Amino acid sequence: MDVQVYTARWCRDCRAAKQFLDAHGIPYSEVDVDANPAASAEVVRHAGKRAIPQMVIDGEWFQPYAPGRGLLLDELRRRLHLARG
């Protein structure tokens, strides 16, 4: 499975998403949108706004959080083929 996470150092939800991946032993590459303007533009192109974190799982874009709700744990588990719990 190929996982990319579009993040920024200041982003609390990005840290939570990376901690989730780390806790489940899912390898990923991190793309810092503050350090890479092209990556920031790519997020806007796919999400319609500069909303991070964004994940690309095997080529499919996914926003793993919802404002006011935090990480979408069930959806993350489903997309990453993890057992619930």
C-alpha positions, 0 to 999 in steps of 0.5 A: 500500500502506498500512502502519502500524507500532506501535512504542515508542522503547525497542524494538530490534525496532521500530527494525529493522522501521522500518529494513527498511521504510526500506531498501526505500523502503516508506512507513509511518506510525508509532504509538507505543504508549507515547504512545497508550494506545488504540494499546496497547490495539489491539495487545493486542486484535489480538495478545493481548498487548502485543507490538511491533512490529506492522504493519498492511499494507492492514488486515491485522495482522502481527507481523514478528518472533519472539522469539529469531529477530528479524525474519521477513525472508522473511515481511516480503518476501512480505507487502510484495511485495518480491523476495527478496534 
